[in-house]
Amino acid sequence: MPRRLRFGLWYDFRNPPRWHQDPTRLYRGIVDQCVRAEELGWDDVWLSEHHFIDDGYTPSMLPLACAIAARTRTIQIGTSVLLLPLHDPLRVAEDAATVDVMSGGRFQLGVAGGYRKGEFTGFGLPSRERAARMNEALPILRRLFAGERVTTADARFYRYTDVDLRPLPVQRPMKLWVGGFSEPAVRRAARLGDAYISTGPIAPLAGIYRDELRRLGKDPLAVRRANFYGVDSPNVTPYGQTVEDNILEPLTAQLEQT
């Protein structure tokens, strides 16, 4: 059965020097836009993260997600994407669960490894550790969201002793979107995530994703085709703009003419 086309907004809260405005005014205006979008029937709003950029690209999505959650009632709120190797996964789980509670179960956590070397340098982290940190952090997030008590005494990066998540998210289980533009990252998304999230033309990557799902014994027929924001793994409710490849270019051309 065909799935309904979903429409979403994507914000990075940039405030370029040439058009700089008061940050409080900008941030409140964007939250107001999210409220208006919900009133007009838009389905979701996605936030993005980067660090140390002179145009004010937001480095802190989860507080913004919470602010949007407090002002809305139905629109889905997601991260596209949180740069997981730059964060402590326990704190990510706690903050994400808080957003999910504030939103009444409307939060979608999307994470990826990042690609800007300057961000890793700024945080004092070797960029070569991105994949290893992702491989270690993702199972921790899954266990915490599932309500498990976690000890990781032998972990390489994230060592915890007898920790659990309070409050738990409203969604049980909390779904994890995992992104990336390389083949290993896409295979990691199939292995450790609930869905693959990306932007732009991702048909070749979606093919790799489905192949890896099939190799892992998961049903690729339950996975949606490439679209703006993601392709779902089996048994995952879809969020994001679900636009088939043959719809994307005509739709974009039509919007440019309006």
C-alpha positions as a Python dict, from the first residue, in 0.01 Angstrom:
ca = {
    (1, 'M'): (0, 0, 0),
    (2, 'P'): (142, 343, -93),
    (3, 'R'): (250, 553, 202),
    (4, 'R'): (134, 910, 246),
    (5, 'L'): (376, 1179, 135),
    (6, 'R'): (508, 1369, 439),
    (7, 'F'): (633, 1727, 442),
    (8, 'G'): (885, 1861, 689),
    (9, 'L'): (1096, 2164, 772),
    (10, 'W'): (1473, 2167, 831),
    (11, 'Y'): (1648, 2431, 1043),
    (12, 'D'): (2009, 2503, 1132),
    (13, 'F'): (1944, 2842, 1300),
    (14, 'R'): (2219, 3013, 1101),
    (15, 'N'): (2273, 3384, 1159),
    (16, 'P'): (2529, 3498, 896),
    (17, 'P'): (2735, 3809, 974),
    (18, 'R'): (2608, 3992, 665),
    (19, 'W'): (2245, 3965, 779),
    (20, 'H'): (2308, 3924, 1151),
    (21, 'Q'): (2013, 3979, 1381),
    (22, 'D'): (1953, 3949, 1750),
    (23, 'P'): (1989, 3573, 1828),
    (24, 'T'): (1694, 3576, 2069),
    (25, 'R'): (1471, 3728, 1802),
    (26, 'L'): (1595, 3477, 1543),
    (27, 'Y'): (1548, 3172, 1764),
    (28, 'R'): (1203, 3274, 1883),
    (29, 'G'): (1102, 3351, 1525),
    (30, 'I'): (1201, 3004, 1409),
    (31, 'V'): (1008, 2842, 1693),
    (32, 'D'): (709, 3056, 1592),
    (33, 'Q'): (749, 2922, 1237),
    (34, 'C'): (736, 2566, 1371),
    (35, 'V'): (414, 2646, 1555),
    (36, 'R'): (264, 2796, 1239),
    (37, 'A'): (380, 2498, 1033),
    (38, 'E'): (196, 2266, 1269),
    (39, 'E'): (-119, 2476, 1232),
    (40, 'L'): (-87, 2445, 852),
    (41, 'G'): (-56, 2066, 871),
    (42, 'W'): (317, 2012, 821),
    (43, 'D'): (432, 1675, 950),
    (44, 'D'): (775, 1726, 1104),
    (45, 'V'): (1063, 1960, 1176),
    (46, 'W'): (1429, 1852, 1166),
    (47, 'L'): (1725, 2024, 1330),
    (48, 'S'): (2093, 2011, 1235),
    (49, 'E'): (2418, 2052, 1429),
    (50, 'H'): (2765, 2188, 1363),
    (51, 'H'): (3026, 2361, 1580),
    (52, 'F'): (3261, 2661, 1557),
    (53, 'I'): (3102, 2811, 1243),
    (54, 'D'): (3098, 3189, 1206),
    (55, 'D'): (2744, 3201, 1066),
    (56, 'G'): (2600, 3079, 1396),
    (57, 'Y'): (2509, 2727, 1285),
    (58, 'T'): (2348, 2580, 1597),
    (59, 'P'): (2573, 2356, 1807),
    (60, 'S'): (2298, 2257, 2050),
    (61, 'M'): (1992, 2094, 1898),
    (62, 'L'): (1832, 1915, 2193),
    (63, 'P'): (1749, 2231, 2394),
    (64, 'L'): (1597, 2373, 2075),
    (65, 'A'): (1399, 2053, 2021),
    (66, 'C'): (1267, 2086, 2375),
    (67, 'A'): (1164, 2446, 2310),
    (68, 'I'): (974, 2341, 1998),
    (69, 'A'): (816, 2051, 2186),
    (70, 'A'): (686, 2290, 2453),
    (71, 'R'): (513, 2508, 2191),
    (72, 'T'): (363, 2233, 1971),
    (73, 'R'): (129, 1937, 2009),
    (74, 'T'): (139, 1715, 1699),
    (75, 'I'): (436, 1790, 1474),
    (76, 'Q'): (722, 1539, 1486),
    (77, 'I'): (1063, 1675, 1595),
    (78, 'G'): (1388, 1516, 1480),
    (79, 'T'): (1765, 1567, 1465),
    (80, 'S'): (1931, 1548, 1125),
    (81, 'V'): (2182, 1482, 1268),
    (82, 'L'): (2340, 1488, 1613),
    (83, 'L'): (2717, 1431, 1580),
    (84, 'L'): (2739, 1144, 1824),
    (85, 'P'): (3120, 1107, 1857),
    (86, 'L'): (3134, 1464, 1991),
    (87, 'H'): (2892, 1381, 2275),
    (88, 'D'): (2869, 1156, 2577),
    (89, 'P'): (2608, 891, 2485),
    (90, 'L'): (2467, 875, 2838),
    (91, 'R'): (2396, 1248, 2832),
    (92, 'V'): (2253, 1218, 2481),
    (93, 'A'): (2017, 946, 2604),
    (94, 'E'): (1910, 1155, 2903),
    (95, 'D'): (1850, 1468, 2695),
    (96, 'A'): (1674, 1279, 2414),
    (97, 'A'): (1446, 1105, 2663),
    (98, 'T'): (1363, 1441, 2817),
    (99, 'V'): (1268, 1583, 2476),
    (100, 'D'): (1054, 1277, 2409),
    (101, 'V'): (876, 1324, 2742),
    (102, 'M'): (824, 1697, 2680),
    (103, 'S'): (684, 1624, 2334),
    (104, 'G'): (462, 1336, 2440),
    (105, 'G'): (651, 1085, 2225),
    (106, 'R'): (715, 1299, 1915),
    (107, 'F'): (1095, 1298, 1910),
    (108, 'Q'): (1310, 1123, 1649),
    (109, 'L'): (1682, 1094, 1731),
    (110, 'G'): (1907, 1095, 1427),
    (111, 'V'): (2282, 1058, 1478),
    (112, 'A'): (2593, 1033, 1260),
    (113, 'G'): (2971, 1039, 1287),
    (114, 'G'): (3045, 1384, 1149),
    (115, 'Y'): (3298, 1482, 884),
    (116, 'R'): (3450, 1824, 971),
    (117, 'K'): (3799, 1774, 1111),
    (118, 'G'): (3790, 2115, 1279),
    (119, 'E'): (3509, 2001, 1505),
    (120, 'F'): (3706, 1702, 1628),
    (121, 'T'): (4017, 1916, 1672),
    (122, 'G'): (3816, 2168, 1871),
    (123, 'F'): (3691, 1899, 2107),
    (124, 'G'): (4037, 1742, 2136),
    (125, 'L'): (3928, 1419, 1966),
    (126, 'P'): (4110, 1235, 1685),
    (127, 'S'): (3881, 1226, 1382),
    (128, 'R'): (4009, 875, 1305),
    (129, 'E'): (3813, 753, 1610),
    (130, 'R'): (3473, 848, 1460),
    (131, 'A'): (3371, 499, 1352),
    (132, 'A'): (3493, 330, 1670),
    (133, 'R'): (3307, 582, 1884),
    (134, 'M'): (2988, 530, 1683),
    (135, 'N'): (3017, 152, 1714),
    (136, 'E'): (3054, 183, 2090),
    (137, 'A'): (2797, 456, 2154),
    (138, 'L'): (2504, 322, 1951),
    (139, 'P'): (2455, 0, 2152),
    (140, 'I'): (2477, 205, 2472),
    (141, 'L'): (2196, 430, 2351),
    (142, 'R'): (1984, 130, 2257),
    (143, 'R'): (2032, -36, 2595),
    (144, 'L'): (1951, 282, 2786),
    (145, 'F'): (1639, 353, 2579),
    (146, 'A'): (1528, -7, 2644),
    (147, 'G'): (1543, 55, 3019),
    (148, 'E'): (1849, -159, 3089),
    (149, 'R'): (2097, -90, 3367),
    (150, 'V'): (2433, -42, 3197),
    (151, 'T'): (2792, -106, 3305),
    (152, 'T'): (3071, -68, 3048),
    (153, 'A'): (3384, -128, 3252),
    (154, 'D'): (3585, -258, 2957),
    (155, 'A'): (3477, 7, 2707),
    (156, 'R'): (3738, 201, 2514),
    (157, 'F'): (3567, 541, 2520),
    (158, 'Y'): (3254, 547, 2736),
    (159, 'R'): (3288, 382, 3076),
    (160, 'Y'): (2986, 375, 3307),
    (161, 'T'): (2909, 190, 3626),
    (162, 'D'): (2554, 77, 3702),
    (163, 'V'): (2366, 356, 3520),
    (164, 'D'): (2014, 364, 3383),
    (165, 'L'): (1787, 616, 3215),
    (166, 'R'): (1536, 818, 3416),
    (167, 'P'): (1293, 927, 3290),
    (168, 'L'): (1250, 673, 3014),
    (169, 'P'): (1125, 804, 2680),
    (170, 'V'): (754, 788, 2605),
    (171, 'Q'): (825, 582, 2293),
    (172, 'R'): (912, 226, 2377),
    (173, 'P'): (1145, 153, 2223),
    (174, 'M'): (1297, 486, 2124),
    (175, 'K'): (1400, 456, 1760),
    (176, 'L'): (1747, 545, 1635),
    (177, 'W'): (1809, 698, 1294),
    (178, 'V'): (2173, 655, 1186),
    (179, 'G'): (2327, 855, 902),
    (180, 'G'): (2640, 879, 693),
    (181, 'F'): (2764, 918, 336),
    (182, 'S'): (3014, 630, 317),
    (183, 'E'): (2946, 261, 261),
    (184, 'P'): (3070, 158, 608),
    (185, 'A'): (2845, 421, 767),
    (186, 'V'): (2543, 295, 573),
    (187, 'R'): (2614, -64, 674),
    (188, 'R'): (2648, 51, 1035),
    (189, 'A'): (2304, 211, 1009),
    (190, 'A'): (2155, -120, 897),
    (191, 'R'): (2337, -311, 1169),
    (192, 'L'): (2292, -81, 1470),
    (193, 'G'): (2007, 157, 1384),
    (194, 'D'): (1636, 146, 1313),
    (195, 'A'): (1657, 362, 1001),
    (196, 'Y'): (1905, 530, 769),
    (197, 'I'): (1893, 908, 752),
    (198, 'S'): (2059, 1127, 492),
    (199, 'T'): (2005, 1424, 263),
    (200, 'G'): (2021, 1478, -110),
    (201, 'P'): (2022, 1207, -377),
    (202, 'I'): (2087, 889, -179),
    (203, 'A'): (1958, 615, -409),
    (204, 'P'): (2298, 433, -432),
    (205, 'L'): (2339, 449, -54),
    (206, 'A'): (1984, 325, -2),
    (207, 'G'): (2071, 27, -221),
    (208, 'I'): (2370, -54, 0),
    (209, 'Y'): (2146, -16, 303),
    (210, 'R'): (1891, -265, 172),
    (211, 'D'): (2163, -511, 73),
    (212, 'E'): (2301, -498, 425),
    (213, 'L'): (1954, -543, 574),
    (214, 'R'): (1911, -852, 358),
    (215, 'R'): (2250, -985, 466),
    (216, 'L'): (2150, -936, 830),
    (217, 'G'): (1827, -1127, 777),
    (218, 'K'): (1605, -819, 789),
    (219, 'D'): (1325, -763, 541),
    (220, 'P'): (1430, -506, 277),
    (221, 'L'): (1079, -501, 131),
    (222, 'A'): (966, -314, 440),
    (223, 'V'): (1216, -36, 366),
    (224, 'R'): (1107, 278, 188),
    (225, 'R'): (1286, 415, -117),
    (226, 'A'): (1540, 697, -108),
    (227, 'N'): (1397, 1029, -1),
    (228, 'F'): (1498, 1363, 147),
    (229, 'Y'): (1556, 1252, 504),
    (230, 'G'): (1560, 877, 542),
    (231, 'V'): (1462, 524, 459),
    (232, 'D'): (1295, 316, 725),
    (233, 'S'): (1412, -16, 858),
    (234, 'P'): (1153, -292, 904),
    (235, 'N'): (873, -219, 1151),
    (236, 'V'): (970, 146, 1195),
    (237, 'T'): (704, 413, 1154),
    (238, 'P'): (827, 655, 884),
    (239, 'Y'): (915, 1015, 953),
    (240, 'G'): (1079, 1269, 727),
    (241, 'Q'): (998, 1378, 374),
    (242, 'T'): (927, 1058, 188),
    (243, 'V'): (978, 1155, -175),
    (244, 'E'): (1040, 890, -442),
    (245, 'D'): (1338, 949, -669),
    (246, 'N'): (1119, 1013, -972),
    (247, 'I'): (918, 1274, -778),
    (248, 'L'): (1205, 1474, -629),
    (249, 'E'): (1332, 1655, -940),
    (250, 'P'): (987, 1754, -1082),
    (251, 'L'): (872, 1868, -738),
    (252, 'T'): (1187, 2076, -689),
    (253, 'A'): (1142, 2237, -1031),
    (254, 'Q'): (781, 2320, -955),
    (255, 'L'): (869, 2479, -622),
    (256, 'E'): (1137, 2692, -786),
    (257, 'Q'): (875, 2833, -1023),
    (258, 'T'): (640, 2940, -742),
}
